[in-house]
């Protein structure tokens, strides 16, 4: 009874704090996609309307920006650039996609990032138009005067080359399915960019928008990998994935995710024990343990409610908080390739494009060769392609496309 009477004031304090903290967390999370409470406040139709509205706002800003780029020349590169930035694009037949203006948003955001960057002074940016009828792709045709365009089925404005033995492969216009063509398109753009002899090639699909500081963070991680290779004598990486679908970045039962939750819980428990130590005269081990367990439970409950995807956004505040993980199989919206392995990658894709989708082929490549590959967290790119280019009558979950691009 004595122990219970000592604990009672603390239990009341726990309940009072919980009654304040949980409503605040729910209020904060109500408009955060992938939070535990997001779908309680928003129905499927309202989420889709919201995503389309945000897309229209981004498109309006992109058109406004692109109207000014004739006055803004791209930085000139001398000899082999350190970085080649490639936007891979194809004209769409999906009417919803046509109205969405993904290519304009991608080009505007990438161009803005490109011209503002001072870390890679010797770099080149290009649009890789892989449409079978490039002259009918009006958005890209209009951009030719401002941004270099290379074309799989037409003339290019940069001095690109490729393996002459692939001329028939790259000249093929009819495929059994779109996935075959998608992989060969990717090969062509990657090989064309590699022919300019850059050190790195940044491949961006035409429905992916970079964060404004993406190149700064990429450079920071490249410096980290260089230091790591010097100490471990490990091979340089094949590629770094700069985007991974948020729907698969939540908390789960993987060992790494469980350890994250455990660490967060221990931080919460230790924080409350420290507060108790500084504010309470009692030095009871029982009270201390109660504060620790409550802190663990409270912090875990909070992060589970907010969602790991939204917790990671706090880490985007500094380049030092970004982390590199082993690369998963999916996906290819934005990837940085190390030039030294690009010929091997292209040869592997050529041998497997009929058997594996592009992302799975790349993942199989690193598994078979043992060359390291990474994924960066948080994402450096936003995926804006709710309507896919590979199917004319489907769209992805609208929740994935609600984000702040400011």
C-alpha positions in Angstrom: 0.0 0.0 0.0 2.8 2.4 0.8 4.4 1.8 -2.6 1.0 2.3 -4.3 0.4 5.6 -2.4 3.9 6.8 -3.5 3.1 5.8 -7.1 -0.4 7.3 -7.3 0.7 10.9 -7.9 3.0 9.7 -10.6 0.2 7.7 -12.2 -2.0 10.8 -12.2 0.8 12.7 -13.9 1.2 10.0 -16.5 -2.6 10.1 -17.3 -2.6 13.9 -17.5 0.4 14.0 -19.8 -1.2 11.3 -22.0 -4.4 13.2 -22.2 -2.5 16.2 -23.5 0.1 14.5 -25.7 -2.1 12.1 -27.6 -4.6 14.7 -28.9 -1.7 16.9 -30.0 -0.1 14.0 -31.9 -3.4 13.0 -33.5 -4.0 16.6 -34.5 -0.5 16.8 -36.0 -0.9 13.5 -37.8 -4.3 14.0 -39.3 -3.0 15.5 -42.5 0.2 13.4 -42.7 0.0 10.6 -45.2 1.0 7.2 -43.9 0.2 8.2 -40.3 -2.0 5.8 -38.3 -4.9 8.3 -38.3 -4.7 9.8 -41.8 -7.4 7.6 -43.4 -9.7 8.3 -40.4 -9.8 12.0 -41.4 -9.8 11.6 -45.1 -11.7 9.3 -47.5 -10.4 7.9 -50.7 -12.1 10.4 -53.0 -11.0 13.4 -50.9 -7.4 12.1 -50.9 -7.4 11.8 -54.7 -8.9 15.3 -55.1 -6.2 16.6 -52.7 -3.4 14.9 -54.6 -4.7 16.2 -58.0 -5.0 19.7 -56.5 -1.4 19.6 -55.3 -0.3 18.4 -58.7 -2.1 21.3 -60.4 -0.3 23.7 -58.1 3.1 22.2 -58.8 2.3 22.3 -62.5 1.4 26.0 -62.4 4.7 26.8 -60.6 6.6 24.6 -63.1 5.1 26.4 -66.1 5.9 29.8 -64.5 9.5 28.8 -63.9 10.0 27.2 -67.3 8.8 30.5 -69.0 12.0 32.1 -67.5 14.7 29.5 -68.4 15.4 30.9 -71.8 17.1 33.7 -69.9 19.0 31.3 -67.8 21.8 29.4 -69.5 22.9 26.0 -68.3 26.4 25.8 -66.9 28.9 24.9 -69.5 30.9 21.7 -69.0 34.5 21.1 -70.2 35.7 17.7 -71.4 34.3 14.9 -69.3 31.8 16.3 -66.8 31.8 15.1 -63.2 28.1 14.6 -63.3 25.6 14.0 -66.1 21.9 14.5 -65.2 19.5 12.7 -67.4 15.7 12.9 -67.5 14.3 9.8 -69.2 10.9 10.6 -70.8 8.3 9.2 -73.2 5.1 10.7 -74.4 1.9 9.4 -72.7 -1.3 8.1 -74.2 -3.1 8.2 -70.8 -5.4 11.3 -70.9 -5.1 11.8 -67.1 -1.4 11.7 -67.5 -1.4 14.3 -70.3 -3.2 16.8 -68.1 -0.9 16.2 -65.2 2.2 17.7 -66.7 4.7 15.4 -64.9 7.5 16.0 -67.4 7.2 19.8 -67.0 7.3 19.5 -63.2 10.3 17.2 -63.3 12.3 19.4 -65.8 11.5 22.6 -63.8 12.6 21.2 -60.4 15.7 19.5 -61.9 16.7 22.6 -63.9 16.3 24.8 -60.8 18.4 22.4 -58.7 21.0 22.1 -61.5 21.6 25.9 -62.0 21.6 26.7 -58.3 24.1 23.9 -57.4 27.7 25.1 -56.9 29.2 21.7 -55.6 29.3 20.1 -59.0 30.6 23.0 -61.2 31.4 20.7 -64.2 28.1 19.0 -65.1 25.7 18.6 -67.9 21.9 18.2 -67.9 19.9 16.6 -70.7 16.4 15.2 -71.5 16.5 11.8 -73.0 13.4 11.5 -75.3 12.7 7.8 -76.0 9.4 8.3 -77.7 9.0 6.4 -81.0 7.7 9.6 -82.6 9.8 12.3 -80.9 8.5 15.1 -83.1 5.0 14.5 -81.6 6.2 15.0 -78.1 5.3 18.7 -77.9 6.4 19.4 -74.4 10.0 18.2 -75.1 10.1 19.8 -78.5 9.3 23.2 -76.9 12.1 22.7 -74.3 14.8 21.9 -77.0 15.9 25.5 -77.2 16.7 25.7 -73.5 17.8 22.2 -72.5 19.9 19.7 -74.5 17.8 16.8 -75.8 19.0 13.4 -76.8 16.7 11.0 -78.7 16.6 7.3 -79.2 14.7 7.7 -82.5 16.0 10.9 -83.8 18.8 13.5 -83.8 20.4 14.6 -80.6 21.8 17.9 -79.6 24.8 16.4 -77.7 27.7 14.4 -79.2 26.6 11.1 -77.8 27.7 7.6 -79.0 26.8 4.0 -78.2 27.9 0.5 -79.0 27.4 0.1 -82.7 26.3 -3.6 -82.1 23.3 -2.3 -80.3 22.0 -0.2 -83.2 19.3 -2.7 -84.1 18.2 -3.1 -80.4 18.0 0.7 -80.0 16.3 1.1 -83.4 13.5 -1.4 -82.6 10.1 0.3 -82.3 7.7 -2.6 -81.7 7.9 -4.7 -78.4 5.8 -7.5 -77.0 5.1 -5.4 -73.9 6.0 -2.0 -72.5 8.4 -3.4 -69.9 10.8 -4.6 -72.6 10.9 -1.2 -74.1 11.2 0.5 -70.7 14.4 -1.4 -70.0 15.9 -0.8 -73.4 15.0 2.9 -73.1 16.9 3.0 -69.8 19.9 1.3 -71.4 20.0 3.8 -74.2 19.8 6.9 -72.0 22.4 5.5 -69.6 24.8 4.5 -72.3 24.4 7.8 -74.2 25.1 9.8 -71.0 28.1 7.5 -70.2 29.6 8.3 -73.6 30.2 11.9 -72.5 32.6 10.4 -69.9 31.1 11.7 -66.7 32.2 10.3 -63.3 28.6 9.8 -62.2 25.3 9.6 -64.1 22.1 10.7 -62.3 19.1 9.0 -64.0 15.7 10.6 -63.3 12.4 9.3 -64.6 10.0 11.9 -65.9 7.7 11.8 -62.9 10.3 12.4 -60.2 11.0 15.7 -58.5 14.3 16.3 -56.6 14.6 18.2 -53.4 16.3 21.5 -53.9 19.4 20.4 -52.0 19.6 16.9 -53.5 23.0 17.4 -55.2 24.5 18.8 -52.0 23.4 15.7 -50.1 24.5 13.4 -52.9 28.0 15.0 -52.8 28.1 14.6 -49.0 27.4 10.9 -49.3 29.9 10.4 -52.1 32.6 11.9 -49.9 31.5 9.5 -47.1 31.8 6.5 -49.5 35.2 7.7 -50.7 36.5 7.8 -47.1 34.9 4.4 -46.4 36.5 2.8 -49.5 39.9 4.1 -48.4 39.7 2.5 -45.0 37.9 -0.8 -46.0 39.4 -1.2 -49.5 35.9 -1.9 -50.6 34.9 -1.5 -54.2 33.1 1.7 -55.2 29.3 1.4 -55.5 27.4 0.5 -58.6 24.5 2.8 -57.8 22.6 4.7 -55.1 18.8 4.7 -55.1 17.6 8.2 -54.3 13.9 7.2 -53.9 12.1 4.3 -52.4 8.3 4.1 -52.2 7.1 5.6 -48.9 4.4 2.9 -48.4 7.3 0.5 -47.8 9.3 2.7 -45.5 7.0 2.4 -42.5 7.7 0.4 -39.4 7.5 -3.3 -39.8 8.9 -6.6 -38.4 12.3 -6.3 -40.1 15.2 -6.4 -37.6 16.4 -2.9 -38.6 12.9 -1.4 -38.1 12.4 -3.1 -34.8 15.8 -1.9 -33.6 14.7 1.7 -34.6 11.6 1.4 -32.5 13.6 0.0 -29.6 16.1 2.8 -29.7 13.3 5.4 -29.8 11.7 3.8 -26.8 14.9 3.8 -24.9 15.4 7.5 -25.7 11.9 8.2 -24.4 12.4 6.2 -21.3 15.8 7.8 -20.5 14.4 11.2 -21.1 11.6 10.8 -18.6 13.9 9.2 -16.1 16.2 12.3 -16.4 13.3 14.6 -16.0 12.1 12.7 -12.9 15.7 12.8 -11.5 15.9 16.6 -11.9 12.4 17.5 -10.7 11.5 14.9 -8.0 13.0 14.3 -4.6 12.2 10.6 -4.7 15.1 8.3 -5.7 13.1 5.1 -5.6 14.2 2.5 -8.1 10.5 1.5 -8.4 9.5 5.1 -9.4 12.5 5.4 -11.8 11.6 2.1 -13.5 7.9 3.2 -13.8 9.1 6.5 -15.5 11.3 4.5 -17.9 8.6 2.1 -18.9 6.1 4.9 -19.4 8.6 6.9 -21.5 9.3 3.8 -23.7 5.6 3.1 -24.2 4.8 6.8 -24.8 7.5 7.5 -27.4 6.8 4.2 -29.2 3.1 5.1 -29.3 3.8 8.6 -30.6 6.1 7.5 -33.5 3.8 4.6 -34.5 0.9 7.1 -34.7 2.9 9.6 -36.7 4.4 7.0 -39.0 8.0 6.3 -39.8 7.7 8.1 -43.1 6.9 11.4 -41.3 9.4 10.8 -38.5 12.1 10.5 -41.3 11.2 14.0 -42.6 12.7 15.4 -39.4 16.0 14.0 -40.6 15.9 15.9 -43.9 16.8 19.1 -42.0 20.5 18.4 -42.4 22.7 16.5 -44.8 24.4 14.8 -41.8 21.2 13.0 -40.9 20.7 11.2 -44.2 21.7 7.5 -44.1 22.8 4.9 -46.6 21.2 1.4 -46.5 21.8 -1.7 -48.7 19.8 -1.2 -51.9 16.4 -3.0 -52.1 15.0 -4.4 -55.3 12.4 -1.7 -56.2 12.5 1.0 -57.8 14.1 3.3 -60.4 12.5 6.8 -60.3 15.9 8.4 -59.4 19.3 6.6 -59.3 22.9 7.7 -59.2 25.3 5.4 -61.2 29.0 5.2 -60.8 30.5 5.5 -64.2 33.1 2.7 -63.8 30.3 0.0 -63.6 27.9 1.4 -66.2 29.3 -0.8 -69.1 28.7 -3.9 -67.0 25.2 -2.7 -66.0 24.3 -2.1 -69.7 25.6 -5.5 -70.8 23.6 -7.2 -68.0 20.4 -5.3 -68.9 20.9 -6.2 -72.5 21.1 -9.9 -71.6 18.1 -9.8 -69.2 15.6 -7.2 -70.4 13.1 -9.9 -71.6 13.3 -11.7 -68.3 13.3 -9.0 -65.6 11.9 -5.5 -65.2 14.5 -2.8 -65.0 14.6 -2.5 -61.2 14.8 -6.3 -60.6 17.5 -6.7 -63.3 19.6 -4.0 -61.6 19.1 -5.7 -58.2 20.0 -9.1 -59.7 23.2 -7.5 -61.2 24.5 -6.4 -57.8 23.6 -9.7 -56.2 25.5 -11.7 -58.8 28.5 -9.4 -59.0 28.7 -8.5 -55.3 29.3 -4.8 -56.1 27.8 -2.6 -53.4 24.7 -0.6 -54.0 22.8 1.7 -51.6 19.5 3.4 -50.9 19.4 6.8 -49.3 17.0 7.8 -46.5 15.0 10.0 -46.3 14.2 10.2 -50.0 15.9 12.8 -52.1 13.2 12.7 -54.7 9.4 12.9 -54.7 7.5 10.5 -57.0 4.7 12.5 -58.7 3.5 9.9 -61.2 0.1 8.9 -59.8 -0.9 7.9 -63.4 1.7 5.4 -64.7 3.1 5.4 -68.2 2.9 1.6 -68.5 -0.9 1.4 -68.2 -3.5 3.6 -69.7 -6.3 2.9 -67.2 -4.8 2.6 -63.7 -3.5 5.0 -61.1 -1.6 4.4 -57.9 -2.8 5.2 -54.3 -3.2 8.9 -54.1 -1.8 9.0 -50.5 1.7 8.5 -51.9 1.5 11.8 -53.8 0.6 14.2 -51.1 3.7 16.0 -50.0 5.2 19.4 -49.4 7.6 20.4 -52.2 8.5 23.8 -50.8 
